[in-house]
Amino acid sequence: MKAKKNLKLKMNRLTILQEIFDNFQQMSQWIISMPESYLKASNQAEQLIELLEVEDCGSVGGFDRENPLIKQTGFNLYDRFLTLLNKKKNSSKLEPICGFTPTILGKYFQTILALREKTLTKYRNDV
């Protein structure tokens, strides 16, 4: 039997990005009411992000020298996703999910981070 020289999995990048985006939308939906579903969607998103990062630059974590990490939302995993979108200018090619676009979902994550900080500031001394 001949050994295969190239075992590289060929998948459509846009399909993978759409699946990652879907997972982030699910995270936004389940963050409070079903943390176990949030965790599952987060893990799936991270695995697919790592797949594309390795494809792009050979490592995970947003270290592509040609496409530096976008630090926009304060949520590192989502920023890594935005960086992958930026690589081939795919943001406008994704289908919106439940009214969310990549930009609106980024603003959502920024808002919940700001809400957390505001809550801590307001109630920190009430304990």
N, CA, C and O atoms as CSV, one atom per row, in Angstrom:
chain,resi,resn,atom,element,x,y,z
A,1,MET,N,N,0.840,-1.176,0.000
A,1,MET,CA,C,0.000,0.000,0.000
A,1,MET,C,C,0.885,1.240,0.000
A,1,MET,O,O,1.839,1.325,0.774
A,2,LYS,N,N,0.575,2.188,-0.856
A,2,LYS,CA,C,1.334,3.429,-0.942
A,2,LYS,C,C,0.969,4.359,0.204
A,2,LYS,O,O,-0.204,4.529,0.536
A,3,ALA,N,N,1.989,4.956,0.799
A,3,ALA,CA,C,1.745,5.948,1.855
A,3,ALA,C,C,1.279,7.243,1.213
A,3,ALA,O,O,1.786,7.646,0.166
A,4,LYS,N,N,0.324,7.883,1.840
A,4,LYS,CA,C,-0.162,9.160,1.326
A,4,LYS,C,C,0.850,10.239,1.677
A,4,LYS,O,O,1.290,10.343,2.821
A,5,LYS,N,N,1.210,11.034,0.692
A,5,LYS,CA,C,2.172,12.111,0.924
A,5,LYS,C,C,1.507,13.318,1.560
A,5,LYS,O,O,2.112,14.006,2.381
A,6,ASN,N,N,0.282,13.572,1.186
A,6,ASN,CA,C,-0.382,14.771,1.672
A,6,ASN,C,C,-1.677,14.392,2.376
A,6,ASN,O,O,-2.665,14.043,1.730
A,7,LEU,N,N,-1.666,14.463,3.696
A,7,LEU,CA,C,-2.863,14.147,4.478
A,7,LEU,C,C,-3.643,15.399,4.840
A,7,LEU,O,O,-4.593,15.344,5.622
A,8,LYS,N,N,-3.245,16.514,4.275
A,8,LYS,CA,C,-3.860,17.802,4.588
A,8,LYS,C,C,-5.360,17.767,4.273
A,8,LYS,O,O,-5.775,17.410,3.170
A,9,LEU,N,N,-6.143,18.142,5.261
A,9,LEU,CA,C,-7.585,18.178,5.100
A,9,LEU,C,C,-7.962,19.435,4.326
A,9,LEU,O,O,-7.618,20.549,4.721
A,10,LYS,N,N,-8.659,19.247,3.241
A,10,LYS,CA,C,-9.047,20.398,2.429
A,10,LYS,C,C,-10.501,20.741,2.745
A,10,LYS,O,O,-11.423,19.988,2.430
A,11,MET,N,N,-10.672,21.878,3.365
A,11,MET,CA,C,-12.006,22.344,3.710
A,11,MET,C,C,-12.138,23.772,3.214
A,11,MET,O,O,-11.146,24.480,3.040
A,12,ASN,N,N,-13.344,24.174,2.995
A,12,ASN,CA,C,-13.627,25.524,2.562
A,12,ASN,C,C,-13.463,26.481,3.750
A,12,ASN,O,O,-14.169,26.357,4.750
A,13,ARG,N,N,-12.547,27.415,3.638
A,13,ARG,CA,C,-12.254,28.355,4.722
A,13,ARG,C,C,-13.503,29.131,5.137
A,13,ARG,O,O,-13.744,29.315,6.330
A,14,LEU,N,N,-14.281,29.577,4.190
A,14,LEU,CA,C,-15.476,30.362,4.500
A,14,LEU,C,C,-16.489,29.528,5.290
A,14,LEU,O,O,-17.149,30.053,6.187
A,15,THR,N,N,-16.619,28.254,4.973
A,15,THR,CA,C,-17.521,27.369,5.713
A,15,THR,C,C,-17.069,27.239,7.168
A,15,THR,O,O,-17.890,27.272,8.084
A,16,ILE,N,N,-15.765,27.090,7.371
A,16,ILE,CA,C,-15.219,26.991,8.726
A,16,ILE,C,C,-15.444,28.293,9.485
A,16,ILE,O,O,-15.838,28.268,10.651
A,17,LEU,N,N,-15.198,29.422,8.841
A,17,LEU,CA,C,-15.419,30.721,9.489
A,17,LEU,C,C,-16.887,30.913,9.858
A,17,LEU,O,O,-17.196,31.453,10.920
A,18,GLN,N,N,-17.789,30.474,8.985
A,18,GLN,CA,C,-19.223,30.586,9.271
A,18,GLN,C,C,-19.587,29.735,10.484
A,18,GLN,O,O,-20.390,30.155,11.317
A,19,GLU,N,N,-19.004,28.547,10.587
A,19,GLU,CA,C,-19.259,27.662,11.728
A,19,GLU,C,C,-18.729,28.283,13.017
A,19,GLU,O,O,-19.379,28.204,14.059
A,20,ILE,N,N,-17.550,28.899,12.949
A,20,ILE,CA,C,-16.995,29.585,14.126
A,20,ILE,C,C,-17.938,30.708,14.551
A,20,ILE,O,O,-18.246,30.853,15.734
A,21,PHE,N,N,-18.390,31.492,13.591
A,21,PHE,CA,C,-19.306,32.601,13.872
A,21,PHE,C,C,-20.593,32.096,14.514
A,21,PHE,O,O,-21.102,32.701,15.457
A,22,ASP,N,N,-21.114,30.991,14.002
A,22,ASP,CA,C,-22.316,30.379,14.576
A,22,ASP,C,C,-22.071,29.996,16.035
A,22,ASP,O,O,-22.937,30.203,16.886
A,23,ASN,N,N,-20.903,29.443,16.325
A,23,ASN,CA,C,-20.581,29.080,17.706
A,23,ASN,C,C,-20.534,30.311,18.611
A,23,ASN,O,O,-21.013,30.259,19.744
A,24,PHE,N,N,-19.969,31.409,18.131
A,24,PHE,CA,C,-19.947,32.631,18.944
A,24,PHE,C,C,-21.361,33.169,19.182
A,24,PHE,O,O,-21.663,33.653,20.273
A,25,GLN,N,N,-22.218,33.086,18.177
A,25,GLN,CA,C,-23.602,33.519,18.362
A,25,GLN,C,C,-24.277,32.658,19.412
A,25,GLN,O,O,-25.018,33.173,20.249
A,26,GLN,N,N,-24.030,31.345,19.383
A,26,GLN,CA,C,-24.599,30.460,20.396
A,26,GLN,C,C,-24.071,30.824,21.785
A,26,GLN,O,O,-24.810,30.770,22.768
A,27,MET,N,N,-22.810,31.190,21.858
A,27,MET,CA,C,-22.240,31.615,23.140
A,27,MET,C,C,-23.004,32.815,23.688
A,27,MET,O,O,-23.321,32.873,24.876
A,28,SER,N,N,-23.296,33.773,22.807
A,28,SER,CA,C,-24.021,34.968,23.253
A,28,SER,C,C,-25.424,34.616,23.731
A,28,SER,O,O,-25.968,35.270,24.621
A,29,GLN,N,N,-25.994,33.595,23.143
A,29,GLN,CA,C,-27.354,33.171,23.480
A,29,GLN,C,C,-27.410,32.429,24.812
A,29,GLN,O,O,-28.377,32.572,25.560
A,30,TRP,N,N,-26.383,31.641,25.112
A,30,TRP,CA,C,-26.434,30.738,26.256
A,30,TRP,C,C,-25.567,31.165,27.440
A,30,TRP,O,O,-25.491,30.430,28.424
A,31,ILE,N,N,-24.929,32.298,27.381
A,31,ILE,CA,C,-23.958,32.696,28.399
A,31,ILE,C,C,-24.537,32.698,29.818
A,31,ILE,O,O,-23.827,32.349,30.761
A,32,ILE,N,N,-25.772,33.071,29.989
A,32,ILE,CA,C,-26.386,33.144,31.315
A,32,ILE,C,C,-27.243,31.919,31.614
A,32,ILE,O,O,-27.133,31.323,32.685
A,33,SER,N,N,-28.089,31.550,30.671
A,33,SER,CA,C,-29.091,30.527,30.977
A,33,SER,C,C,-28.602,29.085,30.878
A,33,SER,O,O,-29.129,28.209,31.564
A,34,MET,N,N,-27.612,28.828,30.042
A,34,MET,CA,C,-27.121,27.446,29.873
A,34,MET,C,C,-25.596,27.458,29.729
A,34,MET,O,O,-25.075,27.314,28.622
A,35,PRO,N,N,-24.889,27.629,30.832
A,35,PRO,CA,C,-23.427,27.716,30.750
A,35,PRO,C,C,-22.766,26.499,30.112
A,35,PRO,O,O,-21.707,26.630,29.497
A,36,GLU,N,N,-23.369,25.314,30.246
A,36,GLU,CA,C,-22.782,24.123,29.631
A,36,GLU,C,C,-22.836,24.215,28.103
A,36,GLU,O,O,-21.923,23.744,27.425
A,37,SER,N,N,-23.892,24.813,27.561
A,37,SER,CA,C,-23.983,25.013,26.113
A,37,SER,C,C,-23.011,26.097,25.657
A,37,SER,O,O,-22.417,25.998,24.584
A,38,TYR,N,N,-22.853,27.135,26.486
A,38,TYR,CA,C,-21.856,28.177,26.219
A,38,TYR,C,C,-20.470,27.542,26.110
A,38,TYR,O,O,-19.729,27.821,25.168
A,39,LEU,N,N,-20.128,26.701,27.061
A,39,LEU,CA,C,-18.814,26.067,27.091
A,39,LEU,C,C,-18.595,25.184,25.864
A,39,LEU,O,O,-17.515,25.197,25.274
A,40,LYS,N,N,-19.610,24.425,25.484
A,40,LYS,CA,C,-19.503,23.559,24.307
A,40,LYS,C,C,-19.258,24.395,23.044
A,40,LYS,O,O,-18.386,24.063,22.240
A,41,ALA,N,N,-20.011,25.460,22.871
A,41,ALA,CA,C,-19.841,26.322,21.697
A,41,ALA,C,C,-18.471,26.999,21.711
A,41,ALA,O,O,-17.839,27.147,20.666
A,42,SER,N,N,-18.017,27.408,22.892
A,42,SER,CA,C,-16.699,28.037,23.025
A,42,SER,C,C,-15.596,27.065,22.629
A,42,SER,O,O,-14.675,27.427,21.897
A,43,ASN,N,N,-15.690,25.841,23.110
A,43,ASN,CA,C,-14.684,24.834,22.768
A,43,ASN,C,C,-14.659,24.546,21.280
A,43,ASN,O,O,-13.588,24.412,20.687
A,44,GLN,N,N,-15.834,24.449,20.672
A,44,GLN,CA,C,-15.900,24.192,19.230
A,44,GLN,C,C,-15.300,25.358,18.441
A,44,GLN,O,O,-14.555,25.150,17.484
A,45,ALA,N,N,-15.629,26.577,18.850
A,45,ALA,CA,C,-15.074,27.755,18.175
A,45,ALA,C,C,-13.552,27.764,18.290
A,45,ALA,O,O,-12.851,28.009,17.308
A,46,GLU,N,N,-13.047,27.499,19.487
A,46,GLU,CA,C,-11.596,27.525,19.690
A,46,GLU,C,C,-10.888,26.462,18.852
A,46,GLU,O,O,-9.831,26.733,18.282
A,47,GLN,N,N,-11.446,25.275,18.770
A,47,GLN,CA,C,-10.831,24.216,17.969
A,47,GLN,C,C,-10.751,24.601,16.498
A,47,GLN,O,O,-9.730,24.378,15.848
A,48,LEU,N,N,-11.824,25.178,15.976
A,48,LEU,CA,C,-11.826,25.577,14.569
A,48,LEU,C,C,-10.906,26.767,14.326
A,48,LEU,O,O,-10.252,26.841,13.286
A,49,ILE,N,N,-10.849,27.696,15.270
A,49,ILE,CA,C,-9.922,28.821,15.160
A,49,ILE,C,C,-8.492,28.302,15.105
A,49,ILE,O,O,-7.697,28.751,14.279
A,50,GLU,N,N,-8.163,27.364,15.977
A,50,GLU,CA,C,-6.808,26.807,15.999
A,50,GLU,C,C,-6.485,26.091,14.688
A,50,GLU,O,O,-5.356,26.172,14.203
A,51,LEU,N,N,-7.454,25.400,14.115
A,51,LEU,CA,C,-7.260,24.740,12.832
A,51,LEU,C,C,-6.828,25.748,11.767
A,51,LEU,O,O,-5.870,25.510,11.032
A,52,LEU,N,N,-7.538,26.869,11.688
A,52,LEU,CA,C,-7.205,27.888,10.681
A,52,LEU,C,C,-5.911,28.614,11.014
A,52,LEU,O,O,-5.151,28.963,10.111
A,53,GLU,N,N,-5.650,28.846,12.291
A,53,GLU,CA,C,-4.396,29.507,12.667
A,53,GLU,C,C,-3.192,28.660,12.263
A,53,GLU,O,O,-2.205,29.183,11.745
A,54,VAL,N,N,-3.275,27.357,12.498
A,54,VAL,CA,C,-2.180,26.466,12.107
A,54,VAL,C,C,-2.025,26.468,10.589
A,54,VAL,O,O,-0.908,26.469,10.073
A,55,GLU,N,N,-3.128,26.469,9.893
A,55,GLU,CA,C,-3.092,26.530,8.430
A,55,GLU,C,C,-2.431,27.831,7.953
A,55,GLU,O,O,-1.656,27.824,6.996
A,56,ASP,N,N,-2.739,28.934,8.622
A,56,ASP,CA,C,-2.229,30.243,8.203
A,56,ASP,C,C,-0.753,30.450,8.528
A,56,ASP,O,O,0.009,30.947,7.699
A,57,CYS,N,N,-0.352,30.063,9.749
A,57,CYS,CA,C,1.010,30.433,10.163
A,57,CYS,C,C,1.775,29.331,10.884
A,57,CYS,O,O,2.935,29.524,11.248
A,58,GLY,N,N,1.151,28.190,11.094
A,58,GLY,CA,C,1.860,27.086,11.704
A,58,GLY,C,C,1.783,27.017,13.212
A,58,GLY,O,O,2.355,26.106,13.809
A,59,SER,N,N,1.087,27.958,13.856
A,59,SER,CA,C,0.936,27.914,15.316
A,59,SER,C,C,-0.423,28.485,15.702
A,59,SER,O,O,-1.128,29.062,14.875
A,60,VAL,N,N,-0.774,28.313,16.968
A,60,VAL,CA,C,-2.058,28.824,17.450
A,60,VAL,C,C,-1.830,30.043,18.347
A,60,VAL,O,O,-0.754,30.214,18.920
A,61,GLY,N,N,-2.840,30.869,18.454
A,61,GLY,CA,C,-2.781,31.994,19.374
A,61,GLY,C,C,-2.734,33.355,18.725
A,61,GLY,O,O,-2.617,34.359,19.428
A,62,GLY,N,N,-2.819,33.427,17.415
A,62,GLY,CA,C,-2.828,34.728,16.752
A,62,GLY,C,C,-1.449,35.307,16.514
A,62,GLY,O,O,-1.247,36.512,16.658
A,63,PHE,N,N,-0.494,34.455,16.150
A,63,PHE,CA,C,0.880,34.913,15.964
A,63,PHE,C,C,1.305,34.985,14.500
A,63,PHE,O,O,2.490,34.855,14.192
A,64,ASP,N,N,0.368,35.187,13.615
A,64,ASP,CA,C,0.660,35.309,12.187
A,64,ASP,C,C,1.347,36.651,11.935
A,64,ASP,O,O,0.730,37.703,12.104
A,65,ARG,N,N,2.586,36.623,11.544
A,65,ARG,CA,C,3.351,37.871,11.322
A,65,ARG,C,C,2.767,38.717,10.199
A,65,ARG,O,O,2.845,39.945,10.235
A,66,GLU,N,N,2.186,38.061,9.207
A,66,GLU,CA,C,1.617,38.785,8.077
A,66,GLU,C,C,0.223,39.328,8.374
A,66,GLU,O,O,-0.278,40.188,7.650
A,67,ASN,N,N,-0.397,38.834,9.425
A,67,ASN,CA,C,-1.748,39.245,9.785
A,67,ASN,C,C,-1.827,39.333,11.314
A,67,ASN,O,O,-2.349,38.424,11.960
A,68,PRO,N,N,-1.307,40.431,11.897
A,68,PRO,CA,C,-1.223,40.521,13.364
A,68,PRO,C,C,-2.594,40.492,14.042
A,68,PRO,O,O,-3.612,40.875,13.465
A,69,LEU,N,N,-2.576,40.025,15.286
A,69,LEU,CA,C,-3.791,39.895,16.082
A,69,LEU,C,C,-4.514,41.229,16.217
A,69,LEU,O,O,-3.921,42.245,16.580
A,70,ILE,N,N,-5.797,41.200,15.919
A,70,ILE,CA,C,-6.663,42.362,16.107
A,70,ILE,C,C,-7.089,42.373,17.568
A,70,ILE,O,O,-7.633,41.383,18.059
A,71,LYS,N,N,-6.854,43.458,18.260
A,71,LYS,CA,C,-7.274,43.578,19.662
A,71,LYS,C,C,-8.367,44.624,19.711
A,71,LYS,O,O,-8.110,45.809,19.927
A,72,GLN,N,N,-9.592,44.168,19.509
A,72,GLN,CA,C,-10.705,45.086,19.327
A,72,GLN,C,C,-11.788,44.950,20.387
A,72,GLN,O,O,-12.368,45.953,20.802
A,73,THR,N,N,-12.074,43.729,20.833
A,73,THR,CA,C,-13.255,43.527,21.670
A,73,THR,C,C,-12.950,43.311,23.147
A,73,THR,O,O,-13.850,43.423,23.980
A,74,GLY,N,N,-11.719,43.008,23.483
A,74,GLY,CA,C,-11.385,42.658,24.859
A,74,GLY,C,C,-11.613,41.181,25.146
A,74,GLY,O,O,-11.325,40.719,26.249
A,75,PHE,N,N,-12.120,40.440,24.182
A,75,PHE,CA,C,-12.354,39.000,24.295
A,75,PHE,C,C,-11.375,38.336,23.329
A,75,PHE,O,O,-11.607,38.312,22.120
A,76,ASN,N,N,-10.285,37.800,23.865
A,76,ASN,CA,C,-9.183,37.309,23.051
A,76,ASN,C,C,-9.610,36.296,22.003
A,76,ASN,O,O,-9.152,36.368,20.862
A,77,LEU,N,N,-10.466,35.366,22.355
A,77,LEU,CA,C,-10.880,34.338,21.391
A,77,LEU,C,C,-11.643,34.959,20.219
A,77,LEU,O,O,-11.441,34.568,19.069
A,78,TYR,N,N,-12.512,35.917,20.508
A,78,TYR,CA,C,-13.251,36.575,19.418
A,78,TYR,C,C,-12.305,37.430,18.574
A,78,TYR,O,O,-12.453,37.510,17.354
A,79,ASP,N,N,-11.343,38.064,19.225
A,79,ASP,CA,C,-10.355,38.851,18.482
A,79,ASP,C,C,-9.529,37.958,17.546
A,79,ASP,O,O,-9.182,38.366,16.438
A,80,ARG,N,N,-9.222,36.750,17.996
A,80,ARG,CA,C,-8.517,35.800,17.125
A,80,ARG,C,C,-9.384,35.443,15.911
A,80,ARG,O,O,-8.877,35.301,14.799
A,81,PHE,N,N,-10.694,35.300,16.138
A,81,PHE,CA,C,-11.625,35.053,15.040
A,81,PHE,C,C,-11.634,36.240,14.066
A,81,PHE,O,O,-11.577,36.048,12.852
A,82,LEU,N,N,-11.705,37.450,14.596
A,82,LEU,CA,C,-11.688,38.638,13.733
A,82,LEU,C,C,-10.396,38.718,12.923
A,82,LEU,O,O,-10.404,39.149,11.770
A,83,THR,N,N,-9.297,38.302,13.526
A,83,THR,CA,C,-8.014,38.283,12.826
A,83,THR,C,C,-8.063,37.314,11.647
A,83,THR,O,O,-7.559,37.619,10.566
A,84,LEU,N,N,-8.672,36.143,11.859
A,84,LEU,CA,C,-8.822,35.187,10.759
A,84,LEU,C,C,-9.713,35.751,9.654
A,84,LEU,O,O,-9.439,35.551,8.471
A,85,LEU,N,N,-10.771,36.449,10.036
A,85,LEU,CA,C,-11.641,37.081,9.031
A,85,LEU,C,C,-10.867,38.108,8.215
A,85,LEU,O,O,-11.053,38.233,7.005
A,86,ASN,N,N,-9.997,38.837,8.900
A,86,ASN,CA,C,-9.213,39.889,8.259
A,86,ASN,C,C,-8.219,39.324,7.249
A,86,ASN,O,O,-7.891,39.988,6.265
A,87,LYS,N,N,-7.744,38.119,7.482
A,87,LYS,CA,C,-6.708,37.506,6.642
A,87,LYS,C,C,-7.092,37.540,5.170
A,87,LYS,O,O,-6.272,37.879,4.317
A,88,LYS,N,N,-8.324,37.191,4.875
A,88,LYS,CA,C,-8.766,37.143,3.472
A,88,LYS,C,C,-9.980,38.037,3.235
A,88,LYS,O,O,-10.720,37.862,2.267
A,89,LYS,N,N,-10.170,39.001,4.141
A,89,LYS,CA,C,-11.288,39.953,4.020
A,89,LYS,C,C,-12.625,39.234,3.864
A,89,LYS,O,O,-13.406,39.535,2.962
A,90,ASN,N,N,-12.878,38.254,4.782
A,90,ASN,CA,C,-14.086,37.433,4.692
A,90,ASN,C,C,-15.271,37.948,5.490
A,90,ASN,O,O,-16.348,37.355,5.415
A,91,SER,N,N,-15.123,39.013,6.244
A,91,SER,CA,C,-16.174,39.457,7.148
A,91,SER,C,C,-17.503,39.686,6.437
A,91,SER,O,O,-18.549,39.253,6.921
A,92,SER,N,N,-17.470,40.347,5.316
A,92,SER,CA,C,-18.718,40.665,4.611
A,92,SER,C,C,-19.321,39.445,3.919
A,92,SER,O,O,-20.459,39.502,3.454
A,93,LYS,N,N,-18.577,38.350,3.844
A,93,LYS,CA,C,-19.076,37.149,3.176
A,93,LYS,C,C,-19.844,36.229,4.114
A,93,LYS,O,O,-20.504,35.297,3.654
A,94,LEU,N,N,-19.772,36.472,5.421
A,94,LEU,CA,C,-20.491,35.622,6.371
A,94,LEU,C,C,-21.965,35.978,6.394
A,94,LEU,O,O,-22.341,37.144,6.281
A,95,GLU,N,N,-22.789,34.958,6.540
A,95,GLU,CA,C,-24.230,35.161,6.669
A,95,GLU,C,C,-24.545,35.598,8.101
A,95,GLU,O,O,-24.034,35.001,9.048
A,96,PRO,N,N,-25.375,36.626,8.275
A,96,PRO,CA,C,-25.790,37.005,9.633
A,96,PRO,C,C,-26.533,35.847,10.308
A,96,PRO,O,O,-27.203,35.054,9.647
A,97,ILE,N,N,-26.399,35.769,11.627
A,97,ILE,CA,C,-27.085,34.726,12.394
A,97,ILE,C,C,-27.866,35.404,13.509
A,97,ILE,O,O,-27.294,36.121,14.329
A,98,CYS,N,N,-29.180,35.175,13.536
A,98,CYS,CA,C,-30.064,35.753,14.563
A,98,CYS,C,C,-29.872,37.265,14.659
A,98,CYS,O,O,-29.915,37.830,15.752
A,99,GLY,N,N,-29.662,37.912,13.529
A,99,GLY,CA,C,-29.502,39.361,13.499
A,99,GLY,C,C,-28.084,39.844,13.751
A,99,GLY,O,O,-27.804,41.035,13.616
A,100,PHE,N,N,-27.184,38.935,14.116
A,100,PHE,CA,C,-25.804,39.316,14.399
A,100,PHE,C,C,-24.938,39.253,13.149
A,100,PHE,O,O,-25.034,38.318,12.355
A,101,THR,N,N,-24.094,40.261,12.990
A,101,THR,CA,C,-22.993,40.246,12.035
A,101,THR,C,C,-21.719,40.171,12.873
A,101,THR,O,O,-21.789,40.350,14.088
A,102,PRO,N,N,-20.563,39.913,12.272
A,102,PRO,CA,C,-19.335,39.917,13.076
A,102,PRO,C,C,-19.116,41.229,13.837
A,102,PRO,O,O,-18.626,41.206,14.966
A,103,THR,N,N,-19.464,42.351,13.248
A,103,THR,CA,C,-19.297,43.643,13.914
A,103,THR,C,C,-20.241,43.784,15.107
A,103,THR,O,O,-19.818,44.193,16.189
A,104,ILE,N,N,-21.508,43.450,14.916
A,104,ILE,CA,C,-22.484,43.571,16.004
A,104,ILE,C,C,-22.140,42.618,17.140
A,104,ILE,O,O,-22.257,42.981,18.311
A,105,LEU,N,N,-21.716,41.402,16.807
A,105,LEU,CA,C,-21.351,40.445,17.854
A,105,LEU,C,C,-20.122,40.922,18.623
A,105,LEU,O,O,-20.032,40.718,19.834
A,106,GLY,N,N,-19.184,41.548,17.937
A,106,GLY,CA,C,-18.032,42.141,18.615
A,106,GLY,C,C,-18.461,43.220,19.598
A,106,GLY,O,O,-17.930,43.307,20.705
A,107,LYS,N,N,-19.427,44.044,19.190
A,107,LYS,CA,C,-19.953,45.079,20.085
A,107,LYS,C,C,-20.677,44.458,21.281
A,107,LYS,O,O,-20.627,44.995,22.387
A,108,TYR,N,N,-21.342,43.336,21.059
A,108,TYR,CA,C,-21.995,42.614,22.152
A,108,TYR,C,C,-20.954,42.207,23.197
A,108,TYR,O,O,-21.139,42.444,24.391
A,109,PHE,N,N,-19.866,41.596,22.743
A,109,PHE,CA,C,-18.836,41.157,23.687
A,109,PHE,C,C,-18.195,42.352,24.400
A,109,PHE,O,O,-17.876,42.261,25.585
A,110,GLN,N,N,-18.004,43.457,23.701
A,110,GLN,CA,C,-17.490,44.671,24.344
A,110,GLN,C,C,-18.470,45.167,25.407
A,110,GLN,O,O,-18.054,45.589,26.486
A,111,THR,N,N,-19.755,45.119,25.110
A,111,THR,CA,C,-20.789,45.592,26.030
A,111,THR,C,C,-20.843,44.765,27.299
A,111,THR,O,O,-20.946,45.318,28.394
A,112,ILE,N,N,-20.775,43.431,27.170
A,112,ILE,CA,C,-20.860,42.627,28.396
A,112,ILE,C,C,-19.595,42.771,29.240
A,112,ILE,O,O,-19.657,42.682,30.466
A,113,LEU,N,N,-18.459,42.991,28.600
A,113,LEU,CA,C,-17.235,43.244,29.357
A,113,LEU,C,C,-17.353,44.574,30.112
A,113,LEU,O,O,-16.981,44.667,31.282
A,114,ALA,N,N,-17.872,45.597,29.433
A,114,ALA,CA,C,-18.058,46.903,30.077
A,114,ALA,C,C,-19.089,46.810,31.200
A,114,ALA,O,O,-18.923,47.446,32.241
A,115,LEU,N,N,-20.147,46.029,31.004
A,115,LEU,CA,C,-21.166,45.857,32.038
A,115,LEU,C,C,-20.566,45.199,33.277
A,115,LEU,O,O,-20.881,45.584,34.403
A,116,ARG,N,N,-19.725,44.234,33.074
A,116,ARG,CA,C,-19.063,43.567,34.207
A,116,ARG,C,C,-18.228,44.575,34.991
A,116,ARG,O,O,-18.305,44.631,36.218
A,117,GLU,N,N,-17.442,45.360,34.292
A,117,GLU,CA,C,-16.597,46.360,34.954
A,117,GLU,C,C,-17.444,47.416,35.674
A,117,GLU,O,O,-17.122,47.824,36.790
A,118,LYS,N,N,-18.516,47.847,35.030
A,118,LYS,CA,C,-19.407,48.839,35.634
A,118,LYS,C,C,-20.049,48.282,36.903
A,118,LYS,O,O,-20.153,48.979,37.913
A,119,THR,N,N,-20.476,47.027,36.843
A,119,THR,CA,C,-21.098,46.389,38.009
A,119,THR,C,C,-20.099,46.280,39.161
A,119,THR,O,O,-20.435,46.566,40.310
A,120,LEU,N,N,-18.881,45.869,38.852
A,120,LEU,CA,C,-17.854,45.771,39.885
A,120,LEU,C,C,-17.567,47.122,40.528
A,120,LEU,O,O,-17.436,47.226,41.748
A,121,THR,N,N,-17.472,48.138,39.710
A,121,THR,CA,C,-17.185,49.477,40.205
A,121,THR,C,C,-18.321,49.984,41.098
A,121,THR,O,O,-18.083,50.564,42.157
A,122,LYS,N,N,-19.542,49.757,40.659
A,122,LYS,CA,C,-20.697,50.254,41.385
A,122,LYS,C,C,-20.927,49.538,42.709
A,122,LYS,O,O,-21.273,50.171,43.707
A,123,TYR,N,N,-20.738,48.223,42.723
A,123,TYR,CA,C,-21.127,47.438,43.901
A,123,TYR,C,C,-19.957,46.869,44.706
A,123,TYR,O,O,-20.188,46.140,45.671
A,124,ARG,N,N,-18.751,47.166,44.352
A,124,ARG,CA,C,-17.577,46.593,44.988
A,124,ARG,C,C,-17.573,46.818,46.500
A,124,ARG,O,O,-17.199,45.914,47.247
A,125,ASN,N,N,-17.969,47.966,46.956
A,125,ASN,CA,C,-17.920,48.291,48.377
A,125,ASN,C,C,-19.173,47.887,49.140
A,125,ASN,O,O,-19.266,48.109,50.347
A,126,ASP,N,N,-20.145,47.290,48.435
A,126,ASP,CA,C,-21.398,46.885,49.089
A,126,ASP,C,C,-21.318,45.498,49.719
A,126,ASP,O,O,-22.313,45.010,50.255
A,127,VAL,N,N,-20.182,44.871,49.666
A,127,VAL,CA,C,-20.073,43.502,50.176
A,127,VAL,C,C,-19.932,43.458,51.661
A,127,VAL,O,O,-19.829,42.376,52.239
